[in-house]
Amino acid sequence: MTIKQTKKIPANSSLIFIVDKDVKKHPFFGVLNAREKEYVASAGKDFEGADGETVATLPGGRRAVFIARPEKFNHRKSILLMRRIVAVAREKRLQRIAVAGEDFRTGEKEFDTLVPRVAAMEFEIANFEFVKYKTPPKRGWNFIDEVLIYVDKERVITDIEKQLKEGKIIGEEINETRKLSNTPGGDMTPEVLARAAVSAGTRTGFKTKVLNENEIKKLGMGGVLGVARGSSEKPRFIIMEYLKGGKEKPIVLVGKGVTFDSGGLNLKPSSGIYEMHMDMSGGAAVIHTLAAAARLKLAKNIIGLIPAVENMPSGSSYHPGDLLKTMSGKTIEVLNTDAEGRVILADALHYAKRYDPELVIDIATLTGAAMVALGQRASAIFSTDEKFAKKMQESGELAGDYVWPLPLWEEYEDDIKGTFGDVANDAKTRYGGTITAAAFLWQFIKGTPWMHIDMAPRMTSIDGEYLAKGAAGSPVALLMQFLSE
């Protein structure tokens, strides 16, 4: 999809009017001819306070869409409006649309200066649908080919083209993340995920190294090897390096890469197993965050680490009651084979210390408890540094990829102490599961600035977001906003 600014609107572009109280004040009204103005002035009256949209054909044949501006308009509603415009245009099979940049401004200065970047990103992700396995319809897919952003006078934003390019790149990499996450478990294995990382690095400009099972054994990663034991698919440990930040310490991103999570011997119920091919969404997000950073040529040192396994039940599976020795030397007492994500991340977090990082951020679809706590509208974050946590929360607000902090207190460590091993992979209590999982991970990264993002709530899109069903592509937008700052 092409996204660009314009001061002249071609006749073959459909106009998108965001209607407030007076349609005559809309930026597009001035570019219409007399007959079109008369028609639009009449049609626009229907949207004073209404919540809906109408597609009309103006005199002369040009298409126009009228959408009511949401009440108490703010940056969150602006982001949803950006997506909604694309959803309506796709539904009406409009291939070329023109929007007014002014329609997305809210009066909130920090957000308004980023409107072009955010808009381009949101247009891209709203124009996505996972159709790889579908037979194309006779009329073709109803994707938008072009979005023109109309600017009728000088604005505060002076770098519009630059922002549009940045936002489009981030949106494209979010969609690549969604493609990986949506890929069925039968086609997505640790080796396939590793090849995807290599391909992304070759395409965008970062280095990738993939460790095989023997190399993982030499490192003593007993957590990764233990979880992988039940599958015929061998584990991989993926290392990605984007080093464009000179001598500054790197930020290390660690992504959970469970390419299918059956729960192991503690088999998941049928209601909870269907979407478990997306349990590598954290790993996919790390791959394409590095890809976006490389394409944008960020002056940063960023490392990506992904422990990639398949968690399956078989005669060789790891068992409840097993004791796994991790790379750190700490032992994990396995109480539940379905708490596997934290087990493989334990090894990856310890490996991350090798880089003497400024910050380690792990991203994982870790717990259903995070969804119980927050619903499906924000990821849970935990951090040993309040400054980083606050900045991550601010980044989420600007990018429309929201997070909310939960406590990481020493008291919670008592809940994950092992009886026969150092730590247990399941807590003594059934309460606060997302917190006790974070406390478990903390044991393997102490002494290093660290943040944990439990993205389980944002693994898939939900109704009302104007995004296609399936993977949401979180938290690539969040991480890119954070890294850019």
Secondary structure, DSSP 4 states (H G I P E B T S, - for coil): -EEEEESS--TTSEEEEEE-S-GGGSTTGGGS-HHHHHHHHHHHGGGSS---EEEEE-TTS-EEEEEEPPSS--HHHHHHHHHHHHHHHHHTT--EEEEEGGGG--S-HHHHTTHHHHHHHHHHHHT----TTSPPPTT------EEEEE--S--S---HHHHHHHHHHHHHHHHHHHHHHHS-TTT--HHHHHHHHHHHHHHHT-EEEEE-HHHHHHHT-HHHHHHHTT-SSPPEEEEEEEE-STTSPPEEEEE-EEEEE--TTSPPPHHHHTTGGGTTHHHHHHHHHHHHHHHHT-S-EEEEEEEEEEE--STT---TT-EEE-TTS-EEE-S-TT--HHHHHHHHHHHHGGG--SEEEEEE---HHHHHHHTTS-EEEEES-HHHHHHHHHHHHHHT--EEE----GGGGGGGB-SSSSEESS-SSSS-HHHHHHHHHHTTTTTS-EEEEE-GGGSB--TTS---SSB--TTHHHHHHHHH-
